[in-house]
Amino acid sequence: MRWFLWFVLVIALITGALYGVGRFLLPNNLEVVREATVERPRAAVFAMMNDLRIAKEWSPFYARDPDADYSFSGEPGSGQSMRWSSNVREVGAGRMSIVNSTENEEVEGIIEIGERATLNSRQELRPVEGGTHVSWTITAQCAEGWINVPCRYMNLVMRGMVQTELDNGLARLKTLAEQLPNVDFEGLNPMFDTVEPQSFVYSTVETSTSDQAEIDRAEAIGLDQVRRFMTEYNLTQAGPLVRVVTDFDANSGRMSFRVGYPFSGPTPLTVVGVQLGQTPSGEAMHVLVEGSRTQVRTAYLQMNAYLQAHRVPLRENGLPWEVVHQQATPEGGQTRIEIFMPLQ
């Protein structure tokens, strides 16, 4: 009997010691911070964080089970949520929600891993030379009550696990982001609309892709044909000049495009030297560019980079078109052009 009392006493002492250590020496909070540098502008990195449909691609859970079931609600940014369910034990089921988002700077969220844990997530972006510094912080707080002390011990176990998961996720983010074009589109502010078609009289121009003087000369010849035709048939111009790219071959240095005007009035029965049709229509992303021709070329690069970073698909075989609100002259001046990209 005496040995049993000693056994009970030892167990009580050990339990009391463990409780005391857990309650008074172990922290009530878990905080893990991991960092990485991604060699891409922060707008591209932010695009991959602020949309959970994209974020799942570099999630450490996704790497373990790409075939897990995912469902999403809400638009990118604050309020968007993602649920997942997997037969892989380490992945399980859970939900992630974005609770706050500051463009190109920070994404805050909550990660609920089944009934096991609820974690707070904060991802911060800072531009550095050659790319973006990413800091990912995970925090959790133990609830009061009987679970408090076991939770504090669990934090000791989870710390290393969370560090590994964050490192894996940041490594995948770096790999995927660095496959994107190295073009900074921060401040681009594109608009998305459904564009209606208009009756369009145009000439088809085929010319160089690189000789701007030759492009201007070829376009001027085409527009002269269009204007003479509109005058002859009393067509009224119904909008700014429109350019529609129909082919662009960088290897051969050649391109073709349609240039002309939307018009109102009866459609001519006879067409010589020009063609009649419709301006492009449907879903499109568009950006207004005001400045030099160099800025227009830069805008094209930025728009393509934006579409790739946000996983926005272009329409199959779709090519861009421009609405020219103000044309720069050979002597100089400012260009005011709206660039449209056709979307699926």
Salt bridges, closest charged atoms under 4 A:
GLU35 OE1 - HIS133 NE2 3.80
GLU57 OE1 - ARG311 NH2 2.90
GLU112 OE1 - ARG95 NE 2.86
GLU124 OE1 - ARG122 NE 3.56
GLU144 OE1 - ARG23 NH1 3.43
GLU165 OE2 - ARG64 NH2 2.65
ASP167 OD1 - ARG34 NE 2.93
GLU178 OE2 - LYS174 NZ 2.68
GLU186 OE2 - ARG42 NH2 2.98
ASP193 OD2 - HIS286 NE2 2.55
GLU214 OE2 - ARG217 NH2 3.00
ASP216 OD1 - ARG293 NH2 3.03
GLU219 OE1 - ARG243 NE 2.46
ASP224 OD2 - ARG228 NE 3.10
GLU290 OE2 - ARG336 NE 3.05
GLU322 OE1 - ARG243 NH1 2.53
GLU338 OE2 - HIS286 ND1 2.82
GLU338 OE1 - HIS325 NE2 3.03
